[in-house]
Amino acid sequence: MHEFNAEVEALAAEVMEYSLYRLKSDPPLDGPKSPEELFALAGNTITPEGLGGPAAMELFREVLAKACISTDHPRYLAFIPSAPSEYANLFDLVVGATALYGGSWLEGAGAVFAENQALRWISDLAGLPQSAGGVFVQGGTIGNLSALVAARTHFREKRSGVTRWVVAASSEAHSSITAAANVMDVEILLIDPDKHGSLQGEAVATAIDSYHAKHPTHQIFAVVATAGTTNLGIIDNLDSVGDVVQERGIWFHVDGAYGLAALCAPKVRPLFKGVEKADSLIVDPHKWLFAPFDACALIYRNPELGKKAHLQHAAYLDTLDDDGEWNPSDYAIHLTRRARGLPFWFSLAAHGTNEYEEAVEATMEMARIAADLIRNHPNLELVVEPTLSVVAFTRKGWAAPAYQIWSDKLLEDQIGFVTPSAHHGQPILRFAIVNPWTKKSDLEAILETL
Ligand SMILES: *Cc1c(COP(=O)(O)O)cnc(C)c1O
């Protein structure tokens, strides 16, 4: 619509200035507004004549951006925050400016090569064989679904006469596993974890065997273990679960969307023993590996099985698959894809893996400091000792509504963003610390209000 004329040049300066401001300074926390409030401020932005670049940019800067919470704010501790490194964010600008296509080797060989090295780093940390490989997909939900579809496709070749396919997981597993089961129209068998919330091999063995005995034409095709629950950071016993799943010839999938990032931290790596038995695993670099949204690393022990399930055939596509080259599109439920693993790759390549190790260790150290502050706080009680970097606690004497009121006010006062959750039916608060810029003083500022 425009060449890169003087007008575009001026807009570029403005866009870069705003981007640099957001990268350089502590972001404001900000917060949502209602559609009515936003309409009053922004009006109808889609017009036949167009607003022009500067006006549209001003609208974004002054109205729209301010109605979005900064997920990289050091006192954003709700859900799982985001904490992209400056390098990763800067490189995201490059990815956006270069119209890279990340779906096929033919079109994006350089990008795919780099993404694959970043995947290799994760795969090696997990102890998977050199033949392992995968793709960066949009998020853990799509990663889990793609892996489970591959698992079922594989099992269908091994066993006929099955009237119902079943995926098994801990009752503490992430909601995306249930969502995947619904999309796939398969049954989900939920297995109770031990009293610490960690799924154990023995419980899985009993659950699988008694289920199959009761339902001879049903088949459990995959077991999902969680390597770091979102709510509390609890890790299933990957070693014992992996063994009983393998013994039964079932696909072992490890959902480490949040927690497997900590594989790079030697202090906690032993907690993930058994992850090397996985047939597939996921980890979201947009959670705890300092990458911007949205990137989930999906890795298969045997990528051929992923490809068997996901390769799309069409007359105009088959030219891509002639030379046996690595086409990322073939390994998940997607076709067109942005090279979304590149900001993560750039940050990892530029900083080196030692800095990743240090940054992840630092967030876990901050979680231990948070636990101490909570233990010594007169009104608070720790729910469990943090395993990774999630710290869960309760406020003595408060019922659920009081937690929500407190949380709303904390955001309104622009102090922090911490939302209530629940554990065993009781309301809790949790700090999810993935941001190396979250300091003790940030935690204290929030805890003072409790
Ligand atoms: C966040 C999370 C998911 C879902 O990942 P998205 O990227 O949000 O789709 C799945 N499993 C676990 C354990 C998670 O923490």
The ligand as an SDF file (V2000), in Angstrom:
LIG
                    3D

 15 15  0  0  0  0  0  0  0  0999 V2000
    0.5510  -23.5870   30.6390 C   0  0  0  0  0  0  0  0  0  0  0  0
    0.4360  -25.0370   30.6330 C   0  0  0  0  0  0  0  0  0  0  0  0
   -0.1640  -25.7070   29.5690 C   0  0  0  0  0  0  0  0  0  0  0  0
   -0.8120  -24.9910   28.4280 C   0  0  0  0  0  0  0  0  0  0  0  0
    0.1040  -24.2430   27.7040 O   0  0  0  0  0  0  0  0  0  0  0  0
   -0.3640  -23.0170   26.8000 P   0  0  0  0  0  0  0  0  0  0  0  0
    0.9050  -22.5330   26.2180 O   0  0  0  0  0  0  0  0  0  0  0  0
   -1.0070  -22.0370   27.7430 O   0  0  0  0  0  0  0  0  0  0  0  0
   -1.3340  -23.5480   25.8060 O   0  0  0  0  0  0  0  0  0  0  0  0
   -0.1880  -27.0880   29.5950 C   0  0  0  0  0  0  0  0  0  0  0  0
    0.3420  -27.7690   30.6270 N   0  0  0  0  0  0  0  0  0  0  0  0
    0.9180  -27.1600   31.6740 C   0  0  0  0  0  0  0  0  0  0  0  0
    1.5030  -27.9810   32.7730 C   0  0  0  0  0  0  0  0  0  0  0  0
    0.9930  -25.7600   31.7180 C   0  0  0  0  0  0  0  0  0  0  0  0
    1.5790  -25.1580   32.7590 O   0  0  0  0  0  0  0  0  0  0  0  0
  1  2  1  0
  2  3  1  0
  2 14  2  0
  3  4  1  0
  3 10  2  0
  4  5  1  0
  5  6  1  0
  6  7  2  0
  6  8  1  0
  6  9  1  0
 10 11  1  0
 11 12  2  0
 12 13  1  0
 12 14  1  0
 14 15  1  0
M  END
$$$$
